[in-house]
Amino acid sequence: MDSIASDSTAHTNKRWGLPLILPCLLYALAQLLSSHIIADGRVLVVYDLELAAISAVLVLFGYRAIPGLILLIVCSVLFRPLADTRELLVYLAAALISYAIYAKSTGWRSPSSFGFITLTTQRIIWLCLCNALLYTGFREVIFLVTRTHLYPGMVFEHVFNAQTLVRIQGVMNGCVTGIPLFYTVLRVICSPKYAAMCLKSIAAQFSENVGYTRFLAWAASLLILMVCLNMPLKNNVFFTFYSLILIFPLMLWSAVRIGYIFTVPFWTVMLIVLGKNNENYIALNDDYMLHQVLVSTAIFVFTLTIVIMGVLSRFNKLRIDQLLDMGLTDPMTNMPNLRALKADIKASPHSTVCLIQVPEMELFSRRYGLHFRARYQKKLADFLRNQLKGEEKIYYHAGYGLLLKLNEPSWGRLSLLYKSANTFRYSHNNQQLGFRSGLGYCRATQFCNDVYSLTGKLGIVSGLSLVNGKPENLEAQSSRILESTIVGRTDIRTVLQKTLDNDAFVLMAQPIVSTRGEERYHEILLRMLDEEGRFIPPDRFLPVATEAGLAPDIDFWVIRNTLKTMQQHPDRCFSINLAPVTVCRASFVHDVQLLLTQFGVDPHRIIFEITEADALSDTEQSQNTVRALKSLGCRVAIDDFGTGFSSHARLRDVSADILKIDGSFIREITESEVSHYIVESFCHVAKMKNMQVVAEYVENENIQRCLERMNVDWLQGYHIGKPVPLLSLA
C-alpha cells in the first residue's frame, strides 16, 4: 500500500508540479535566447521567443498551466521592472486568447505532437499569426493610451512602419519555430521516453533517405555559410545576408529528406545564432531598416516553407508507409498476406513455412459468404498464436487456410499445431463448428523469391496431410510423388485445351459385332496425343477434362465430327459416350437435334452411351435427357452396368435400348462362377425390359463362346476387333 501511495503522489506531483515550475524557467530561457538590437536609439525585435514559450506551455499543459503562469506574473512583479511585467501581461493576453480559439477548434487533439498535417494549418493561423498580431495590437494600444515611455521597447509613434513589421515577423518567426522546440523540451522533461521516440524517428528517416555522405556534404556546406554569416567581415558578398539566401535551399533539402522532427529544431537553433549576430551580416547604415525588413520577411517566408514542406514530407512518408502496409495486409482479416510472407522469408530464409489448409471452408463459404471464412481464419489465427515464439507470424492465405512462419520447429511442435488446428471449434449461429485441417510444411530456403510457388506446393502436401492424419513435409518422398502426379495432370490440362482449340483429337472406332447376324456398328473412342506425338490414355485425360469443365465441349466435338463422317457414310451406325456433366445439361438434346438436322443423319443410327450412375440416377434432368433422346429417335445404352449399387432394382425405373455389362464381370466369366451367374442375371433382367445386351472386354474365344451360350446380343473386345481410325473405315 505504501508503494502504491508513493506512486500516486509522484504522478500527482508530476501532473501539477511541472506545470507550476516550468513556465518560469522556460520564460527566462526564452528571454535569454531572444534577440533585440538597438538601432537609432530604438529597440528592434529580431527574433522573439517569449510569446512562443508561453504558448508552448499552454499547448502541452492546457488549463494546468494557469497556476504556473500566475506564479510567473508574481515573480515578475516582485523581481522584474514594471516595464517587463507589462510586457509579460501583453504576452499572456495574446497567448491565452489565441490558445483558447485554437483549443476550441482542435478539441482533444490540441496537445498532439507537432508535425501532423491535420493541425499544422490551425497552429500556424492561431498560435503564430493570431498570436503575433494580438501581441502587437495590444502593445500598440497600450502605448497609444498611455503615451508614456515606461518600457524601452515601446518607442514607435505609428503602428504601420518598418519597425512594427520587423517586430511582427520576429514574433511570428519565434512562434513558428519556438513553439515546437519548447514543446519538445517540455515533453522530454515530462517523459524522457519521448526523446528516444524522436531520435528513433529521425534515425529511421535519415537511414532511408539521406546516407552519411550526403549528410556530411550538407552539414559542411551549412557550417561554411553559418561561419560567413557570423563573422564581422563586410568586404566580401559571402559575409553578408547573401549567404542567408544560400542557406534556404539547404534547409529545404533537409526538411524534405531528413524530416520535420530534425529540421525545425535545427533551424530554430540557427535562427537564435543568427539573431544574436544580426549586425555581422546586416551593416548599420542608411539602408539598414530596408535590409532588415527584407531579411526578416525572407526568414519568415522561408520558415513557413520549411515547416510546411517538412510536415508534407512527413505526411507523405506516413501515407506511403500506410500504402505499403496495406499492400502487406489482407483487407478482410487485417492479417499479413503473401507479400508480407515473401518479405519475411527473405529476411530469414532458414525459417520453416507451414500451410494449414481447411478444404471444407469452401463449402461453408458458399453458404455463409466470404465473411464467414475471414472470421474463421481470424479466430483460428488467434487460437494458434499462443503457440508461436519470438518473431514467428501467421499470414492470411486466400485458399481457405493459414500460413505460418516458424523458426526451426521440432516435429513435436508441428504435431501440436496440427492437433490444435483440428481440435479448434468455431462458434457460429449458436453452433460449435469444427473442420478437418491438413498441415504441410517445408524449409523456405529455396523459395525465397517464389513464395507463390511455395504456397501452391504446400497446398499439395496439406491435402496429403488431411488423408494421412499427420503433418507432411514437402521434401518427403510421398509428397514428391503426389506433386509429380499433379504436375502431370496440369500438363495434360494444357495439352487438352490446346488439342480442343486446334481440333486435334483423334477418333477411333471399335467394332461391336452381333451374335445374331445383324449389321455391326462401332463405338467411337476418343484419343489424344501429347506434344511428342504419343497417345495419352483416356483414363488419364478424361477425368482432367471433367474437372476443368471441358467435358461437354469435348463431347460436342466428338458428336459433330462423328456426324460429319456419317454424312459421307449414311449407312454406318455409331455409339458415342457422354460425360455425366453433359447428360445433365438442359440444352443438350436441343443441340443434338440441330446437329442431326445440319448433317442430315438418321437419329436411329446414333447410340448414346450413358454410364449407369447417370442413366439410373434419380436426378430429374438426367432422366429427362434419356427420355428426350429416345423421343428424338436416338437409341440409349447404359454403359458399365453392374458397377453401381442396387443395379437390378434401379434398372426397372429406366427406359433404355441397350445394356452394356461392365468388363470387370466379363473378364472372369469363364473362371469365376459368381461372375458367370451375375452376367447371366443381368441378361435375364435385360430381356424382361426388352433391352439388347452388349458384353465388353471379350478378349478370347472362350469368353466369346460362353457369352454366345448366354444369348448375349452383341460382343465387343480385342478378340472381336481392335479400334481403328474412324477415317479409315471404308
N, C-alpha and C positions, 0 to 999 in steps of 0.2 A: 504493500500500500504506500509506503514511504517513497519508493522509487516511482510509482505512478503519479503521486502528488508532485514529486520533483519535476518529472517530465512535463506535467500540465503547467506548472509555474514557469518553466523555461519557455514553453510555447507561448504563454500569455505575454511574458516579457518581450519575446521576440516580435509578437504581433503588435504590441503597443509601445514597447520601449524604443525600438529602432525608428519608427515614425516620429517619435518625440525628440530624438537626439540628432538624427541625420540631417534635417533641414538646416540647422545652424551650421553644421560642419560643411555641408555641400554649398551653402550660400557663401560662406567665407572662401571656399576653394574657387567658386565662380568669380568672386571679386578679384581674386589673385590672378586668375587666368584671363580675365577680360582685358581688352586693350583700349586705352584712351590716350590721345595726344593733345598737346597744346598748340593751337595754330592761331596766330594773330591774337594771342591772349585769350582764346576761347577753347573750351574743352570739346574735342571732337571724338565721337564714339566710332571706333574702327571695328571692334568685334566685341559684342556684349553677351556674356553667358549667364548673367544673374537671373534674368527672366526665364531662361532655359532651365536653370537649376530648380526654381520654384515649380515650374510646370512639370518637370520630371518627377518631383516628389508627389505631386497631385496625381499624375497618371498612374504611378505604381501603387501608392497607398490610399488614394481616394480620400474619403472623409476622415480616415485615421490620421491624415497628415495635419489636420486643423490644429490640434494641441501643439504640435511641433512648430507650426507657423506662428501661433500666438507666442510661444516661447521665443521665437526668433525676433518678433516685434519687441518683446520685453527687453531682450538683451540689447537690441539696437537702441532703444530708448535710454537704457542705463549706461551703455558703454560707447555709443557712437554719436557723432554730431547730429543735430536736428535735421540738417540737410540730407544726411544719409537715411535717416528714419523716414522722411517724407518720400524720398526716392524708393525706399523699400515698400511703403504703402501703395505707391503707384504700381510697382511691380505686382504686388499681391492682388490689387483690384483687377488689373488686366488679366492675370493668370487665373484667378477664381472665376471670372465671367467667361473667359474663353473655355476653361475646362468644363464648366457647367454645361455650356452648349455642346461641347464635344462629347461629354459623358451621356447626355440625353440622346444624341444622335447615334451613338455606337452601342449604348446599353452595356450588357455584361462583357462585351469584347474590349471595352476601353483600356484595361490594363495589359492587353496582349503585347507580346514582344514586337519590336519594330522590324519592318521588312516585309510585312504581309500586304499584298496589293489591295486587299479589300478595305484597309484602314488608311492607306497612305494618303489618298486624296483628302479625307476628312482631317487627318492630322496636319497636313500642310495648310489647309484652309483655317482650321480653328486654333491649332496650337502654335502656328507660325505666323501666318498673315494676320489673322484676327488679333493674336497676342500683341504683335508689334504695333499694329495700328491703334489698338486700345491704349497701349502704354504711351505711345507718342501723343495721342489725343488727350489723355488725362494729364500728361505732363505739361502740354502747352496750355491747356485750360487753366491749370493751377497757376502757371506763370502769368497768363493774361489777367486772371482775377487778382492775384496778389501784387503783380508788378514789382516784385522785390527780387533781390539777388541773394536769396538765402543759400542757394546751392551754387557751387561754382559752375556746374554744367548748364545751368538754366540761363543762357545769355542770348538766346535767339529772340529777335524782335518780331519776326514774322514766321508763320508756320511753313509756308511754301517757299523754301530756299534750299540751297545746296547742302547746308549743314544738316537740315532736317532729313533730306533724302538719304544722306550718308548714314545718319543715326538709325533711320528705319531699316535700311538694308543691313546695317551692322547687327541690329537686334534680330532681324529675321534670319540672317546667317547663323547667329548664335542659337536660335530656336531650332532651325532645320538640322543643324549638326550637333548642337549641345544636348538637346533633349534625349536623343538616342544614346549618346555617350554617358550622360549622367544616369539614365535609366539602367543601362547595362551595369554601371558601377554599383548602383543600389541593389540590383538583382543579385549580383555576385556577393555583396555583403550579406544580404538576407539568405542566400542559398549558394554556397560555393560550388555546388554541382552545376549551376548554370554556366560558370566559366568553362568547365570541362565540355559541356554541350556545345558552346560557341566555338571552342577550339577544335572540337571534332568536326563541326560543320565546315569551318574554314579549311581544315586539312583535307576533307573529302573533296571539296570543290577545287582546291589547289592541285591535288593529285590528278584529278580528272582533266582539267582544262589548261594547266599552265606548264608545269615542269620546272625544274631548278634552273636550267639555262636561261629560259625566258624571264623567270622571276629575277634572277641576278642582273640581267641586262636592264630590266625595268627599274630595279632598285638603284642601280648605278646611275642611270640617266636622271632619275628623280633626285638623287643625292647631289649630283653636279649642279642641277638647276637650283636647288634649295641653297646651296653654298653661294651661288651667284647672287641670289636674291637677298641673302642675309649679310653680305659683305658690303661695307660702305664705300664702294667704288663706282664712280659715275662716268668714267672715261670710256666705257665700253657698253654697247647696247645690251649685252647679256647680263649686265649688272643693274638693269632697270626692270620695270614691270613687263618688259618684253618676254623675259624668261617665265613670267607667270602664265603667259598665254601658251607657252610650250608645255607647261605642266598639265594643262587641262586635258589634252588627248591621252597623256599617260594615265591620268586618274580615271578617265572614261574607260580605257582598256582594263584597268583594274576592276572597275565596277562590273564590267561585263564578264571578265574572265575569272577573277579571284572571288568576286561576290560582294554583296552589300555588307555582310557582317564584318568583313575585314576593312573594306574601303572607307566606309563612312567614319568610323572612329579614327582611322589613319588620316583621313582628310581633315578631321577636326583638330587633331594634334598639329598638322601642318598650318592650319589657319591660326591657331594660337601662336605658333612660332612666327608666322608672317606678320600677325598683328603686333607682336612685341617689337618687330624690326621694320615697322612700316616706313620710317623715314629713310631707310637704307636704299629702297628701290623707288621711292617717290620723293623727288627733290622739293624742298621747301622754297619755291619760287613763285613767280606771278601766276603760273598755270597750275599751282598746287591743287586747288579745290576742284578744277576741271579734271585733272588726272585722278584725284581721289574718288570723284563721282564715277568716272569710267571704271576704275579698278573695283570699287565697291559693287557697281552694277554687274560687271563681268563675273566677279566672285559669286554673287548671289545667283545669277542665272546659271552659272556652271554648277554651283552647289545643288540647285534643284535638278539639273540634268543628271548629275552623278547619283543623287538619291533615287530619282525616277528610274534611270537605267539600271541601277543596282537592284531595285525592287522588281522591275520587269524581268531582269535576268534570273533572279531567284524564283519568281513566279513561273517563268518558262521552264526552268530546271525541275521544279516541283511537278509541273504538268507533264513534262517528258518522263519523269520518274513514274508518275501515275499511269501514263500510257504504257510504259514498259511493264509496269506491274500488272496492268490489265491484260497485256499480251501474255503474261506468265500465269494468269489466273482464269479459271473457268467461271463465267458469269453466273451460272445457276447455283453452283455449290461454294463459290469463293475459295476453292481449293487450288493448289498449284497444278498446272497442266503439263502436257508433254514437253512444251518448250522449257518450262522450269526444270523438268527432269533432265532434259538434254544439257542444260547449263550446269546442273549439279553433278552429273556424272562426268562431265568434262573436268570439273574441279576435283573430283575424287573418283578416278577411273577404276580403282580397285574395289569399289563397293559392289554389293550384290543387289540386283533388281528383281523384285517379285511381282507377279501379277496374280491377284485374286479375282477369278472370273466367276460370275453368277449368271449362267445361261438362262435360268428361269425368269430373270428380271425382264427379259424381252416380252414375255407373255403378260406379266403383270403391268408392264409399262403400256402395253396396248389397251389394257382395261382401264387403268387409273391415270394414265398420262405420264409425260416425261418428268413432271414434278415428283411423282412417286419415286422414280428411280433416283432423282437427285437427293431427296430427303433420306432415302435408304442409304445411299452412299455416304452422306454426311454422318449419319448415325453410326454406321459401321466403322467409318474412319475414327470417330470419337471413341468408339469401343476399343479399337485396336491401338490407338495412340498411346494408351497407358503402358503398352509393352515395348515401346520404342526407347532407344537410348541416344543420348547426345544429340548429334545433328541428323539423325535418321528422320525421314519425312514420309508422308503419304501424299499421293498425287491422284488427281481425278483421271479416270480413263473412260472415254466415251463408249467403249464396248462392254457396258454392263459389268464393271468391276473397278478395282482399285490397283494402283501401282505403289510399291513401297521401295525405298532405297535404304538398304541396311548395310551396316559396317561389319563385314566378316561374321555373318551369323552362323551359329552351330546348327547341326541337324535338329537338336532338341528345340531350339528357338523356332525354326521353321515349322516343325511339327506342332508346336504350341500355337503358332499363328494360324496354321491350317485348322486346328481344332477349334480355336476361338471363333474364326470366321464361320464355321459350320454350326457352332452352338449359339451364335448370336440370334436374338429374336427381336423382331421389329414390330412395334405396336401400331396398328392401322385400323381405324373404324372399330375399335374395341376388340380387335383380333390380334393374337400373337403369331406373327408370320416368321417362318424360318425357311431359309433357302440353302440348298446344297451348293458348295463352292469348291472350285479347283484352284490349286496353287502351283504355279510354275515359276522357276527361278533360274538365274544364271549370273555369272560374273559379267560386269558391264564393260570390261576392258576392250573387247573387240568391237563394241557397238557405240563408242563414244560419239561418233559422227553420224550415226544412223539409228536414232532412238525409235523411229517409226518401224524399221525392220525388226528391231528388238521386241517391241510390243507385239508385232504380228507373230513372231516365232514363239513368244511366251504364251500367246493365245492357243497355240497348238498343244503345248505341253500342259497347260492348265486344263484342257479338255481331257487329256490322258490322266491327269491327277484326279479328275472327277470320277473317272471309271475305276481307277486303282485304289482310291481312298487314301492317298498319301501325297505329300509334296513331290513334284517331279522336276528333275534337273534337265535343262535344255541340252546339256552336253552328254547326257546318258545315251546308251545305245538304242534303247527303245524309243526315246524321243527323236533320235536321228532317223530311225526307220519311219516313224509316223510323219516326220517332216518331209522325208523323201516321197512318201505317198501323196502328201498334199501338193508338193511341188509338181509331181506327175499329173495330178488332177488339174492343176492350173494350166499346165502346158497343153493338156487335152482340151481344156476350155478355150484356149487361144486358137488352137487348130480347128476346133469345132466351129467357132464363129467365122473364121476365115473361109472354111470349106462351104459354109452356108451362104456367105456373101458371094462366093465365086461359082456357085452351082457345081461344086466339085465332088459331091458324093458319088459313090458307085453303087448301082443297083444290081443285085444278083437275084437269080430265080432258081428255086429248088423245086423239082417236080413232086407232086403228090398224086400217087397212082391208085386207081380204083381196083378193088379186088373183084368187081363185077363186070369189068369190061367197058366201063364208061370212059368218056374222054378225060384225059388227065388235065390237071390245072397246076399252077405254080404259085408258091409262096414268095412274095417279094422280100428279100433280105437286104438290109442296108449295110454298106461297108464304107469305111473312111480311111484315108491314107494320111500318115504323118508327113512331116516336112522332108523326110528321107525316102518317101515313097513306099513305106511299109504299112501293111494293114493293121489298124487298131481294132481289137476285138470289140464287138458291140456291147458286151457286158462291162467294158471299161468306159466307153464314151456315152452310152445311153443314160446311165444314172447321172452323169455330169450334165447332160443336156436337160434332164428333168429338173435338177437343182437350179440350173441357170435360167429356167423358164423358156428354153428353146425348143422343147419337145413338140408343141403344137406347130411351130414353123417348119420343123423337120418333117413332121407327118404330112403337112400340106405339100411340101416339096416332093415327097415320095408319091403322094396321090397324083399330083399334077404330072409328074414325069412318067408315071405308070400309065395314066390315061393318054398321054401323048403317044406312047408306044402302041397302046391298044387302038389308037386312031388309025395306025398303019396295019394293024392285025386285029380286025374286029372279031375274029373267031376265037381269040385267046381268052382265057379266064384266069384271073389272078386273085390272090388273097393278100391283104395289106394289114399289117399290125398297127394298132393305135395305142398311143400312150394314155395312161389314166387321165392326165390333165386335159387331153384333147377330147376325150369322151364327155367330160364334164362341162365343155363349152356349149352354151346355148345356141350359138350361131354355127356350130359345126355342120349340122345336116344341111342347112341352107347353103353353106359354102360348097359342100359336096355336090349338091344339086346344080349349082351354077357351073361347076367344072364338068359334070356329066353332060350338060347341055352344050357347053363350049366345044368339047371334043367329040360329041355325038356317040357316046359309048352306052351300050345297053347296061342298065344298072344290075341286071341279074347276073352279069359276068364279073361282078365285083363282090368279093367276100371281105368283110372287115372283121379282123380277129381282135377280140377284146378279152383281156385277162379275166380269170374267174372272179378276182376281187372286185372288178368293175362291173362285170355283167350281172353278178349276183348281189351287187351292192344294194343297200336299202335307200341310197340317195335317190331322190326323185329325178334329178337331171340325168343320171346315167341310165335309169330305166326309160326315161323319155327318149333318150338318144337311140337306144336299141329299138324301140317301137317305131321311131321316125325313120330309121334306116330301112327297116323291113317294109314300111309303108311306101317308101321311095322305090322299092324294088330290089334293093341290095340284100345280100344274104349276110348273116351274122354268125360268127363262130366264137365259141367260148374256148379260149386258149389256156393252157397249163391247168386243165381241170384236175382236181384231186389234191391240189396243194393247200386249199383253204379248209377252214373248219366247217363242219356240218354241210358238206357239199351236196349230199343227197337231198337233205331237207330244203335247202335253198334253191335247188335246181327246179323244183316244182313251181316256183314263182316266176321263172323267166321263160321267155319265148325266144328260142334261138334255132338256127337251122343245122348247125354243125357243133359237135362236141370233140375237142382235141384233148386227148388224155396226155397228161404230163409225162415226159420222157423218163422221169425217175422210176415210174412203175414199169414202163415198157422194157427198160434195160434188164430188169431182173425177172421178167415174166417166165423165163424158162428155168430159172434157178430157184426162185422163191415162190413157194406155194401161196403165201399171203399176197404177194403182188399179183399172182395169177388170178386169185379169186376177186381181188379188188378191181382189176381191169374188167373181169367178167361181169361184176355187179354194175360197173359203170355202163357197160354195153347194154345190159337189160334195162336200166333206167332210161337210157337214151332212146331205145326202141319204143318204150312206152310213151315218150314225148315226141315220137316221130322225128327224131334227130339223127342225122348221119354221124358216124364216129370216125375220127382220124387218129391214128396212132403215130406218135412222133418217135424219133430215135430208133428206127428199125435198122440195126447195124449188121445183122447177119441173117442167113437163110432160116435158121431155127426159129428166130423170133418171128420172121415173116410167116412161116407155116403155122406157128401157134396162133397168131392173130387171125389168119385166114380161117382156122378151125372155129374161132370165136365169132366168125361172121363180121369182123371189123370191115367197114366200108372202104376206108382209104388208108394208105401206108405212105409214110414219109421218113426218110433217113438216108444215110450214106450208102446203104446196101441197095436202096431203091434208085437213088440218083443224087449226085453231088450238085451243089449250087454252081451255076454258070452265069456269066454276064447276061443281063437282060437283053442287051442289044444283039447278042449272038444267037438268040432264038430265031429259028427260021420262020 
